Amino acid sequence: MPQAADAILLTSRNCAPKTTANGLQFAGRPGLIMALLLQRMRLPHVRLWFVRVVVMPGVVKERDVRLDFFRGFALWTIFVNHIPDNPLSILTTRSYGFSDAAEIFVLVSGCTAGIVYGHLAKNRGTLAARAAMGRRIWAIYKAQLALAAGYLGLAFLASRFFGKVYWDGEHLGTIVAHPFTGMLEMLALLHQPTMVKVLPLYIFMMGGVALMLPWLVRRPLYALGGSTLLYAVVQLTGLGSPSGDYWHFNPLAWQLLFVIGAALGTHRDAARHLFIENVQMKRVLTPAAVCLLVFALVMVVFSHFPSLKQYLPFSADPDVRFAWKADLALPRLLHCLALAYVVALAIPPRVAWMRTPLARPVTLCGRHGLTVYCAGALFSYVGWVAINQSGGKFDVFLLVDIVGIAFLVCVAALMEHRKAAGRQWSGLAGSPVRLPQNDGGADTQVSFRPGLEQPGPEHGPTLATSTFKKP
């Protein structure tokens, strides 16, 4: 049992050694040799302590499957909501509160970025973390350009094949009328199709967090205070409010939600102790969060009945809530935070049902958020064209929803397969050390070189591992 525990500790793909720009900084090969010597000396408890405290002091903690699940859920919801007049939108979160899947996606992405890059900054320094964030921003920028080009191609094919104009519905008419100017604006992230305006916002938020990373790691209250002050200025003055066909989301307002998530991810142990385990704090926050969620539910439901709308303190019609979205109005922000708090209380980090085969399609999509988002955005446009050609029949809506979600799951499964293949090859390329087990099964080969894949919001640094059978 102790030998198996050692293998688990040293080969978990969610753990990474503390590293520097020149290589591994922890005890390294001597540390592993010492752990094996302690194993031979039959000192299991000393060995486990040595492995946990000395050999791998800078490990990334076990992956929080809740982040993957709810990011995948948000991506499914975004796909459904991106199809205009979709009847299944009534089943999504925007029909039962002020916020919708966009807030969930931004908050969860901020948490994941804080976990990955906050850990990287603590163990390898701010410069290494910013370099990794820069690579991630560049990847998102390339994905945005490819996505916009894909929209242009699909709109052109749909217009030529069906004999209709499919430009205006996605704000592509300006690009078609003025190609040179439109292309320059797309490269500068100024003019984007309607359904792909989340990625420019993501780029801005990642860049902002990269700039404030030292304060986020060492003085999180300063970072949160500055972010909140900027949000208040936006709400009072309308600074940076979108206009025309440019950004739909005001980055100066939405940055607060992302920074809150990044702070919670960077200091998740302290946040859990303060907000989840602290009995006095729970007695105050839990009733407040539940009351806010119930109030939002009543407001949204009553807004659909003209006879009841007169009793509401303010309007919560879909058009009003959509208008709130651009600048992330305070009701949407508070509703998202209240929902996240209640979910964090109700669902523990190691909940079993999120690891079952039934929940795996959702978590798979959450693990590969960027790719799945791009695939969903393109497929939603294809589905919209198909629904438009069919005359808006309900069965076509349902078919597009089912096939689209299945397509997203297939894309995520393909990405997971490629990721697993990359881990296998990176493990074979490193310098292996055998960790023998007494169960007669496969030995474990641990590479001292970090995994080859790029760490990002979906992935933390990994140890490259592979297995081989005993001769």
N, C-alpha and C positions, 0 to 999 in steps of 0.2 A: 504493500500500500504506500509506504513512503517513497519507493522508487517511482510509482505511477504519479504520485503528487509532484515529484521533481520534474518529471517529463511534462506534466500539464503546465507547471509554472514556467518552464523554460521554452515551451513550444507553442504556447497560446498565441494565435495570430493577432489577438488584441493587445499583446504586450510588446513593448519595444525597449531595448537597452538605452540608457542615457548615452548620447553621442555628442561629438563635437564636429567641427568642420573637417578635422583630420581623421576621424574615425571613431571607434568606440572608446568611451571614457570610463566605463565601469570596470570592474575587476577583470572582465574579459576572459581569455583562455586560462590564466592562472586561477581566476575565481571558479571556473567550471571544474578545473582539476582539483581544487580544494574541496569543492562540493562532492566530487566523486570519491576523494580520499575519506571524507567524513562518512560517506555511504559504506565504504569498505570497513571502517572502524565501528560500524554498527552504532552510530550516534544519530538516530533519525531526527530527533527533535532539534538538536544542534544544527543538523544539516538543513532542515526546513527553515530555521531562523536565518542561517547564513545565506541561503538562496534568496529569500525574500528581502533581507535587509542590505546585504552586501553586493551580491551578484547583480541584482536588477533593482536598484533603488529608484529608478526613474520610469517605472512601467506606466503605460497607459492602462487605466483601470478597465474592467470588463465592460464591453460595449453595452450601452443602454438600448435594449431592443425597442423601448417605447418611442425613441426618437425616430428609428427606422419605420415603425408601424404608422405613426401619425404623419410623417412626411409622405409615406406612400398613400395613406388615406387622403391627404390634401391633394396629391397629384391626381388621384382618381376623381376627386371632387372638382378640381380645376378643369379636367378634361370634360366632364359632364356640363359644367357651367359655361364652357367656351362654345358650346353648340347653341346658337340663339333659339329661344323659345322651346328649350328642351323640357318636356313634361317631367322628366325624372329630376329636374332641379329642385322640385318640391321636397325631395328626400335629403337634400344637402343642408349643411349647417346654416347657410344664409337665410333659409326659410324659418329659422327658429331663434334668431338672435341678431344683434347688430353687426357682428363681424362675420367673415366667411373664410374660405380655405386659403386666401392670400395671406391673411394674418397668421394662420397656423403655419404655413410654409415658411414665412419670414422668421417667426419666433423659433421654430425648430431648427432652421438653418443657422440662426445665430447661436443657439446652444451648441450645435455640432461644431461650428467654427471655433467657439470658445474652448471646447474640450480639446480639439486637435491642435490649434495654433497657440492657445494658452499654455498647454503642456509643452509644446515645442519651444516657446519662448522661455519657460522656466528652466528647461534642461539644456537647450542649445543656444539660448540667447535671442534677443529681439531681432538681430540681423538675419539669422537663419529662418526665424518664423516669418519675417516680412518677405524674404526671398521665396519661401514656399507659397505665401499668399499671392505674391506677384505672379508666380507660375499658374496658380489657380485662376486669377483674374484674367490672364491671357487665354487660358483654355475657355473660360466663359465668354470672352469677347469673340473668339473664333466660332464658338457654338452659336452666338447671336447672329453673326454674319451669315453662317451657313443656314440658319433658320430663316432669316429674312430672304435669302436667295431661294430657298425652297418654297417659300410662300409665293414669290414672284413667278417661279416656274410652274407651280400648281395653278395659279390664277391664269397664266397664259394658256396652259393646256386646256383648262376648263372653258375658257372663253372661245378658244378655237374649236374645240370638240363639240360644245353644246350651242354655239352661236349666241351666247349671252355675254354680257359684261360682268365679270366677277372681280373688278378692280375696286370699286368704290366701297364695298362692304368692309374691306380690310384697310382702308386708307392707303391704297396703292395707286390711286388715280394720279396723285401728284408726281409720283416716281415715273409713271408711264408718260405723263405729259411733258415732264422735264427730266429726262433720264440722267443727264450729267449732274445737275444740281441735286436730284434725288439720291443718286449713288453717293455723292459726297456727304449728304446729310445722314445717310444710313451708316457710312463708315465712322462718322462722328457721333453716332448714337443719338442724333437729334430727331430723325423721322423714322418711325418704326411701324410695322403692321399692328393692328389692334391687339391681337392675341399674343404678341411676343414682347410685351413691354415690361415683363418681370425681370428679364436678364439684365438690361441696363441698370435697373434699380439695384440688382444684386451686385453688379460690378461697383457701383458707387458705395454701397454699404460695406463691402469687403475692403475697399480702399480706405474708407473712413476708419474702420476698425484697425487696419494695419498702421495708420498714423497714430492712433491713440493706444496702441498695444502696450507700451510701457506703463501707462496709467491704468489700463485695464487689468494688468497683472499685479501691479504693486499698490495702486491707489484706485480701486474700482469705484469708490464713492465719488472721486473727482471726475472720472469718465462719465458716470451716470449723471452727475450734476450738470456737466457741460452739455451732454446730450439732451437732458430735460430742458435746459434753458433755451437751446436752439429750437426745440419743439414748441415751447411756449411762444417764442418770437414768431414762428410760422403761424400758429393759431391766431395770434393777435393782429398780425400785419399782413398775412397772406403771402409771405416771402416764398418765392420759388413755386408758386401754384402753377400747375400745368395749364397750357393754353393751346388751342388749335390742335394740330395733329402730332404734337410733340409728346413728351413723356406723360403717360396717364397718371403715374404715381409721383408724388412730390418726394424726392429723396431726402430733403431736409426735414421732413416730418417722419417718414417711415424709418429713418435711421434709429430713432429711439427704440422701436420694438426690436430691431436687430441687435442694438447695443445691450439692451436688457437681457436678451437671450445669450449673447456672448459673455456677459458678466456672470450669469448663472452657470454657464458651461465651464468657464475658467475657474470658478470658485464653487463648484457644485457641492462639495462636502460642507462648506460653511453655509451655503444656501439651504441645503437639506436640514442642517441643524437649526437654522434660524426660522425657517418657514414651515417645515414638516414635523420636526421632532420637538420643537418648542411648544409646550402645552399652552402657555399664555398667549403666544402669537396665534396659534390655531383657534383659540376661543374667540379672537377678534376677527381674523381673516375669513374663517369658514362661513359664519353667518352672513358676513358682508358679501362674499363672493356668491353664495347661493341666492341671496336676495337680489343681487344684480342680474343674475342669470334668469331668475323667475320674472323680474321686471321687464327684461328685454323680450322674453318669450311672450308675455302678455301684450306688450306694445306692438310686436310684429304681428301677432295673430289678430288683435283687435283692429289693426290698420286695414285688414281686408274686409271689414264690415262697416259700411257707411254709418249705420245707426249707432255704432260704438265708438267711432273715431272722435266724436265730439267730447268724449270724456277723457281723452288722452291728454297729458300735459304738453306734448309736442308730437308732430307728425313722424311716423316711422314707415312711410310708404317705401316701396322698393326704389323709386326714383330718388327719394331723399337719402336713403342709406347708401345708394350708389354715389350720390354727390358727396357724401361724407368720406368716401373711400380715397379720393385723390389726395387729400391732405391728412388722412388718418385722423378723423375727428375723434375727440375724447371719448364719446360713447363706444366707438369701435375699439379703441385701444383698451379701455377698461374691461369691456366684455371679453376680449381675447385673453387678457391676463387673468380674469376671474375664471374663465373656462379652463385655462391651463392649470391654475392652482387646484381647482376641484379634481381635475383628472389626475394630477400628481398625488393628491391625497387618496383617491379611490384606487389607483393602479400602482402597486409597488414596482420597484425597478426590475425584479426578477420574476415577474408574473409568468406563470406557466403557459397560459393559453396563447400568448403571443408567439410562442416558439413551436406551436403545433403546425401540422401541414395545412390546416385550414387558414391560418393567418400568414403563412409563408408567402403567398403571392403579394400581399400588401407590403410586408417587410422587404421583400426583394425589390419592389419598385422604390421603396424609400432608401435603400442602400445605393441606388444608382440614380439619384434624383435628377441630375442634369440631363443625362441621356433620355430618361423616361419623360421628362418635361418636354424636351424637343420633339420626341416621337409623338407625344400626345397632342402638342400644338399643331403639328402637320396633319395628323389623322383627324383632328377635329375640323380642320378646314375641308378635308376630303369628305368627311361625313356631312358637313353643312351643304356642300355642293350636291351630294346625293339626295339629301332631304329636300333641298330646293327643287331638284328635278322631279322628285316624286310628288310634289304638291304638299309636303308637310304631313304625311300620313303617320299615325302613331306607331304602327308596326315598323316603319322605317326608322323612326327615332329609336325605338327599342333595339332594333338590330344593330344600328350604328353604335349605341352605347355598349352592348354586349361584345361585339366584335372589337371595338376600340379598346376596351379594358383588357380583353384577352390579348390583343396586340401589345399593349404596354407590358403585360406580364411576360410575354415571350421575349420582348426586347430586354427586360431586366434579367431574365434567365440566361439569355445569351451573354450579357455582360458579366454575370456571375461566373459562367463557365470560362470565359476568357480570363477573368481575374484568377480563378483557381489554376488555370494552366500557367499563367505568369508566375504564380507562387511556386509551382512545381519546378519550373525551369530555373528560377532564381535560387531555389534551394540547392539544385544540382550544381550551380555555378560557384557557390561559396566554399569555405573551408569547413568541412563537417566534423562534428564530434559525436560519437555514439553514446547515447544514454541507454544502457541496457535495462531491460525490464524482466521481471521474474515470472511473467504470466505466459511466456512462451510465444508471445505474439511478435508483432513487428517492432524492431528497434526504431528509435527516432533519430534523425539526422538534423542537427541544428547548424545553420550557417551563421558565421559571425558578421556577415555583411547584411545591412538592412535590405528589405525587400525592394525590388526594382520598380514597383508601381508608385505612381505619384500620390502622395497624401493630399487629401482635399477635404471638403466639408463632409463627404460621405465616408471617408476612410481615415483611420489613424495610421501612424507608422507601424510596420509589422516586422516580425522576425521571419525570414524566409525559412520554411521548413519543408521537409519531404520525408518519406518513410521508405524503408527497404526491408525485405525479409531476411531472416537469418539463413545462412547457407546450410 
